[in-house]
Amino acid sequence: MFEAVLLTVITAATPLLIAAIGELVVERSGVLNLGVEGMMIMGAVMGFAVANLTGSGALGIFAAILAGVAMSALFGFLVLNLVANQVATGLALTILGIGFSGLIGEAFIGVPGLKLPQIVIPGLSDIPFFGPVFFRQDAIVYISFALVAAVAYTLFKTRVGLILRAVGDNHGSAHALGYSVIRIRFMAVLFGGACSGLAGAYLSLAYTPQWVENMTAGRGWIALALVVFSSWLPLRVIVGAYLFGAVNVLNLHAQAMEMDIPSQFLSSLPYLATILVLVLISANRRLTLVNTPACLGKSFVPDR
């Protein structure tokens, strides 16, 4: 029983984890992209469409990543090159993604989906309890763990990570040292878009292998909250994602047990938990500021 619950938690947490780790890199560079929801939904519809038309889950994942990158490239051009307001542009990106995905996905409503196969790791998958839970998963779950480890190592153990954090903390000084702030931030934004697209692909190819309009259901906003919850530290994102995944699973199991609680209230639990966590974090000013990139949301215009 507990094994089945944990498996459900992993599937619920994986899209949150991938989207949040991508947004963490974006915000570490000093850019605030509120368009995660829009990029996720575009990844979901493009991943489903391409996988359905080609019969290849791998091509579906690739198409979803490209969709996320394309959306993030549009955002990056507007806020980095044209110095548009980051908050307004991110919100517009979400609205665009939701509307455009509905247009593309109209032809795929009710069409049977292609579910990603499980990848069984010989030997490890036979370990009691932990084997079936962690070593009999689809490719995107394994990628999510690898992404967290790679981002954590890159940010704090490599020169690339040091430069990225320097740009996010003081873009003026980084520019004075000869680093291209715009180029570094643009690459970070593209990485965040790729992660959001991959998270969307997981929703339509693994979590619920079908296309349903607005199937992200606010997960992009929860991913944004997770970045703050984790204090911009990659390893804490795992804790946050699985915590929110567990809250979502609690909602599903409570409805299945036909508890005498309004279903609307149960469905709102993940979002209520998001608000509660943000309130608690905001109340501790020291915790809020300890790892916050100093230039987060601030536009940079190089000297000419």
Residue pairs with C-beta under 8 A, 6 or more apart in sequence:
3 129
3 132
3 133
5 249
5 253
6 133
7 132
7 133
8 249
8 252
9 242
9 245
9 246
9 249
10 133
10 134
10 137
10 141
10 242
10 245
11 141
11 206
11 207
11 245
12 207
12 244
12 245
12 246
12 248
12 249
13 241
13 242
13 244
13 245
13 246
14 140
14 141
14 144
14 199
14 202
14 206
14 207
14 241
14 245
15 40
15 199
15 200
15 202
15 203
15 207
15 219
15 223
16 199
16 219
16 222
16 223
16 226
16 240
16 241
16 244
16 245
17 144
17 148
17 237
17 238
17 241
17 242
18 140
18 143
18 144
18 147
18 195
18 196
18 198
18 199
18 202
19 36
19 40
19 195
19 196
19 199
19 219
19 220
19 223
20 223
20 224
20 226
20 227
20 230
20 237
20 240
20 241
21 144
21 147
21 148
21 151
21 195
21 234
21 237
22 36
22 147
22 191
22 192
22 193
22 194
22 195
22 196
22 199
23 33
23 36
23 192
23 195
23 196
23 223
23 224
23 227
24 151
24 227
24 230
24 232
24 234
24 237
25 151
25 155
25 164
25 188
25 191
25 192
25 195
26 32
26 33
26 188
26 189
26 191
26 192
27 33
27 168
27 227
27 232
27 293
27 296
28 155
28 164
28 165
28 168
28 188
28 232
28 293
29 164
29 167
29 168
29 184
29 185
29 188
29 189
29 293
30 167
30 168
30 169
30 171
30 185
30 293
30 295
30 296
30 297
30 298
30 300
31 76
31 79
31 80
31 86
31 185
31 188
31 189
31 296
31 297
32 86
32 87
32 90
32 296
32 297
33 72
33 75
33 86
33 90
33 93
33 189
33 192
34 86
34 87
34 90
34 91
34 93
34 94
34 224
35 71
35 72
35 75
35 89
35 90
35 91
35 92
35 93
35 94
35 97
35 220
36 94
36 192
36 196
36 220
36 221
36 223
36 224
37 94
37 97
37 98
37 216
37 218
37 219
37 220
37 221
38 71
38 93
38 94
38 95
38 96
38 97
38 98
38 220
39 67
39 68
39 71
39 72
39 93
39 97
39 192
39 193
39 196
39 197
39 200
39 220
40 68
40 97
40 196
40 197
40 199
40 200
40 203
40 216
40 219
40 220
40 223
41 97
41 98
41 101
41 200
41 214
41 215
41 216
41 220
42 67
42 68
42 70
42 71
42 97
42 100
42 101
42 197
42 200
43 64
43 65
43 67
43 68
43 196
43 197
43 198
43 199
43 200
43 201
44 64
44 101
44 200
44 201
44 203
44 204
44 211
44 215
44 216
45 67
45 101
45 104
45 105
45 108
45 200
45 204
45 211
46 60
46 63
46 64
46 66
46 67
46 104
46 197
46 200
47 60
47 61
47 63
47 64
47 67
47 197
47 200
47 201
47 204
47 205
48 60
48 105
48 108
48 113
48 114
48 204
48 205
48 209
48 210
48 211
49 60
49 63
49 104
49 105
49 108
49 211
50 56
50 59
50 60
50 62
50 63
50 64
51 57
51 59
51 60
51 61
51 63
51 113
51 114
51 205
52 60
52 108
52 111
52 113
52 114
54 60
55 114
57 114
57 115
57 116
57 117
57 205
60 114
60 201
60 205
61 139
61 140
61 198
61 201
61 205
64 197
64 198
64 200
64 201
64 204
64 205
65 194
65 197
65 198
65 201
66 197
67 197
67 200
68 193
68 194
68 195
68 196
68 197
68 198
68 200
69 190
69 193
69 194
69 197
70 193
71 93
71 96
71 97
71 193
71 196
71 197
72 189
72 190
72 192
72 193
72 194
72 196
73 189
73 190
73 193
74 93
75 89
75 90
75 93
75 189
75 193
76 185
76 186
76 189
76 190
78 84
78 89
79 85
79 86
79 89
79 299
80 182
80 185
80 186
80 189
80 300
81 182
83 299
83 301
86 297
86 299
87 297
94 220
98 214
101 213
102 213
102 214
105 211
105 213
108 211
109 211
109 212
109 213
110 210
111 210
111 211
112 210
113 204
113 205
113 208
113 209
113 210
113 211
114 205
114 209
115 205
115 206
115 209
116 138
116 139
116 140
116 205
116 206
116 209
117 138
118 136
118 137
118 138
119 136
119 137
119 138
119 139
119 142
120 135
120 136
121 135
121 136
124 131
124 134
124 135
125 131
125 132
125 135
125 136
127 135
138 206
140 198
140 201
140 202
140 205
140 206
141 206
143 198
147 195
148 234
148 235
148 237
148 238
151 234
152 234
152 235
153 161
154 160
154 161
155 161
155 164
155 165
155 234
163 174
163 179
163 184
164 184
164 188
165 293
166 173
166 174
166 177
166 179
167 174
167 179
167 181
167 184
167 185
167 295
168 293
168 294
168 295
168 296
169 293
169 294
169 295
170 294
170 295
171 181
171 295
171 298
171 300
172 300
174 181
174 184
175 181
175 300
175 302
175 303
181 300
181 302
182 300
182 302
185 300
196 220
196 223
199 219
199 223
200 216
203 215
203 216
203 219
204 210
204 211
204 215
208 215
218 270
218 271
221 271
221 274
222 244
222 270
222 271
222 274
225 274
225 277
225 278
226 237
226 240
226 241
226 244
227 237
228 278
228 281
228 288
229 236
229 240
229 277
229 278
229 281
230 236
230 237
230 239
230 240
231 287
231 290
231 291
231 292
232 291
232 292
232 293
233 291
240 277
243 273
244 270
244 273
244 274
247 269
247 270
247 273
248 269
248 270
250 269
251 266
251 267
251 269
251 270
254 261
254 266
255 263
255 266
281 287
281 288
282 288
